[in-house]
Amino acid sequence: MLTSIKGRSVIVTGGSKGIGRGIASVFARQGARVMIAARGAEAARETVDSLRGEGCDVDWTHCDVADWASVREMVDHTVEAFGGLDVMCANAGMFPQTKMVDMDPAEWDQVIATNLRSAFLSVKACIPHFEKAGKGRVVLTSSITGPVTGFPGWTHYGASKAGQLGFLKTAAMELSRYNATINAVMPGNIYTEGLQDLGQDYLDTMAASIPLKRLGAVEDIGNAALFFASDEAGYITGQQIVVDGGQILPESLEALEEI
Ligand code: NAP
């Protein structure tokens, strides 16, 4: 099952850390050739070295996903290095937490550019290559925050993540002429390096609010992305899947206590 990814050329934006690192690891361990794209060299090199240590075929390239020239260069570089492009995992994102009353409009613009404009740019840059290959796959990392839930301080973030899903529907229609699909994974609370800094109390409280009683692992998101990228998912496009351990299901605190 899902063996079709072996030898495929895959870009993971934001693959140097967190969920992106999880996605890159899942694809690379299945035998894909993975290009990690990020701005910071240190984390990217560390991830590449670690995966190469496992025998994976991985490299990294510098990219700012909010910048068109940089995104085009990332895709062109990958095509040259790997001889083509099969899968784009547009995952890079940022989530500063600022309530509207304190939010500078420039912060709003930066979050929308990094999380939503980047989705458009990442897909646009793939189109000539998908057209040439007669196939392609895109997987977006959205979120439950925005499309399903709200959290004070994340109006811009929620708007960007809901916006990705709006983009997805029409993008799926436009990409179908190249036999390419686009789908989105919507993570709940995933255990990343960044979350560790919030302390054990925070992690325990979050885990208690999730029916499966644990935060997600980055590989949980990687596995969902892998499915969407596989040949086996070739007839699925314009869709989204929540991967959250049931976090959005309880109607009330009492409902959680009934479990
Ligand atoms: P993270 O640990 O902070 O990692 C973010 C990654 O994106 C890093 O590799 C970072 O590298 C890269 N990045 C950020 N801005 C970039 C830019 N302008 N250009 C290129 N790369 C950029 O974040 P994460 O928690 O893994 O989140 C990854 C994605 O999952 C995001 O889209 C986020 O919204 C989504 N998500 C996360 C959670 C969660 O619980 N963690 C839940 C729902 C959704 P550089 O900074 O070096 O560029």
Residues whose N, C-alpha, C, O or C-beta is under 5 A from the ligand:
A	BS01	NAP	G14 G15 S16 K17 G18 I19 G20 A37 A38 R39 G40 C63 D64 V65 A66 N91 A92 G93 T114 T141 S142 S143 P187 G188 N189 I190 T192 G194
